[in-house]
Amino acid sequence: MKPPLIVAIDGPSGAGKSTAARALAVRLGVPYIDTGAMYRAVGLAARECGIRLPIEDPDAVAALARNARIELVPDSGGNRVLLDGRDVSEEIRRPEISLYASAVSAISDVRRSLVAEQQRLGREQGGVMEGRDIGTRVFPDTPFKFFLTAEPAVRAERRARELEARGTPQPYEAVRREMDQRDRDDGSRADSPLTLDGRYVLIDSTDRPLEAVVAEIERRVREAI
């Protein structure tokens, strides 16, 4: 029996990972797994429990990650995210939760719990998995590893448009500051920082339409298969 197909798409915020991964999953006929949403859900749980940034009690957050029931439910938009049975798909996209996601993802015990769950999902059903450490930590041996990036100003503009479309507009300057902070946090954390190895295909989406990015990834995957 062939192992399930796992495509890893990593990269910073605003590079187009989520949109590309959702479209690619449809084209390949496999599930879409938004691993970043899982960290956002833990961040939301921490905030609702009264934990403030910077996090001073990582053990408490690790306990939340171990005990929380986080479900990714497929729908037409990709995944609905359930936290202990409650749909938090919109709540976890609020700007303040982005910073919580980076903070909780720096806690090794949180990563250990969520990576184990992500690996279980991948082994059981395969899929297009997007995040920041899929090809380096979650499934480092998959032959399908793509790193999406773009110029910071372009990424911030995309993020600002996304927030406006969700009905939670933020000034561009605020979005850029938040994104720059998250880039620093994700790139400097001791456990599984945002990085890439020599087996990734690096794709700069600064001046490329989404369709071209998805088409290139699909072509490369199908040729390899």
N, C-alpha and C positions, 0 to 999 in steps of 0.2 A: 504494500500500500504506500502510495506517495505521501510524504509529509504535507500538511496544509501549506498553502501559499501564504507567505508573510512578506509584506512590503513595508519597509520602514521609511517614514518621511519625517525628518528632523529639521530643526531650524528655529530661529528667533521669532518673537512676536511680530505679526504683520508681514511675514514673508510669503503668505499664501498657503501655508500648510493645510489648514482645515478645509478650505475651499477645494484645493487640489486633491486632497485625500478623499473627500466625499465623492467628487466626480470620478476619480480613478476607481474607487470601490464599485461604483455602478457599472463602469465599463468592463471591469474584470469579473463582475458577478460574485464578489466576496463581501464580507461584512466590513463596515467602517468602524474603527475603534479609536475614540478620542481620549487618549490617556491623560492629556492635560486637564480634561474635565474632572478626572478623579482627584487630582491635586486641588483643583478649585473647590470641589465638594468638601474636602477635608478643611481647606481654608475657611469656607463658609461655616462649617461646624465649629471651628475654633473661635471664629468671631462671635457666633451666636452664644457660645459658652462664656463669653466675657474675656477671652484672651486677646490681648492687645499687642501691637507691634512696637518695638522688636520683641520677639517671643522669648520670655524668660524661663518658661517651664516646658522644654521640649518633650519631657516624658508624658506630660498631660496630653499634648497633641498626638504623640505616638499612640497613646491609649485610645484616643478618638479614632485614629486611622484603623487600629486593629478591630475596634468594636462597631464601627459604622458599616451599614449595609449600603454599598454604592452600586447602582445598577445602570448600565448603558443600554437603553431600549431603542432599537432601530425605529426610525420613522422617516418620512419623506425629506426632512431637513438634515438627516445624519443620525444623531443620537439625542434622545431625551435622557436627562440625567435624574435619577431618583436617589434621594438621600433618605435612608430609612423609610422608604415608601413614599416620600414627598417629592413631587416634581420641582426641582430647583434649577431647571434648564436656563431660565432667564436670570435668576438671582446670581448665579455663579459668574455671569458675564459682566457684572457691575465692575467699574474701574477699581474700586477699593479691594475687590476680591482678587484681582490680578496680583497685587502686592502680597496678599496673604498666600496665594498659590506659590509664589517664589519662596516665601519664608518657610512654609511647611515643607516644601520640596527639598530644602537644605537639611532637613532632619533625617539622619540615616535610618532610624527605625520606621519612620513614615515611608520612606522609599522602599524599604525592605517589604513592608506589608503590601504596598500597591504594586510593586514590580512582580511579586509572586502572583497576584491576581491577574495582572496583565499577561504574564506568561501562561497562566492557565487558560485564559480566553484564547490566546494565540494557538496554543497546542490543540485546543478542542475544535476551533472553527477556522483558524487562519484569519486573514483579513489585511486591510490596509491600516496600519497603525501609525498615528502621528503624535509627535511629542518632542522631547528634547534629548532623550537618551535611548530611543528605541534600538538604533543600530549599534550603540556602544555598550548598553547594559541589558536591555530587556531581551533582545534577540540579536546578539552581536554576530552570529554565524549566518544570518540570512544573507543570501547573495544579492538581495534587492534592497540597496541602501541609498537613499537620496537625501541630500541636504539642500534645503531651499533657503535662499538669502535674498536680500535686496538692500539698497541704500537706506540708511536710517530715516532720512526725511520722507522717502516714499512709504516706508513701513508705517511711520506715524500718520501720514495722510490717510492710508488705508484704514488704520485703526480708528481714526476720527470719523471717517465715513461710516464704518461699521457701527460705532456707538450711536451716531445720529440716526441710522436706519433702525436701530433697536429702540429708539425713543429716549435714549440717555445721552444726549449730546454733551461733549466736553470741548473746551477750547483746544486748538491745536497745540499750543504751548504746554498745556497741562498734560496732554496725551504724550507729547514728546518727552517731557520730564519723567513721566511714569515709565515709559518704554525704555528710556536710557537706564533708569534705576533697575528695571527688571533685567536688562541685558547684563548689567554689572553683577547683579546677584546671581543670575543663572550661570554666568561665565566664571565666577570666582568661588562657587561653593566647593567644599572639599569632597563631597560625595557626588559622583556622576555629574560633573559640570557640563554645560553645553559645549560640545566639541565634535570633531569628526576625525575619522581615521582615513587611511589611504584607500579603503575599499568603497568609500562613498562616491556617488556621482554628484558633483556640486553644480547646482543650477541657480543662476542669478536671475530673479524674476523682475528686476527693476524696470526694464523696458520691454518685457515680454507679456503678451496677453495670457490669461489663465489657460485658454484652450491650447495654446502652443506648449505650455509647461506640461499639462496633463498628457497631451499627445506624445511628447518626448518620453515621459516616464512609461506610458503604456507601451510604446514601441520597444523600449529597452527591455521591459519585463517580458513581453511576448517573444522577442527574439531570443532571450536567454532560455525561456521555457522550451 
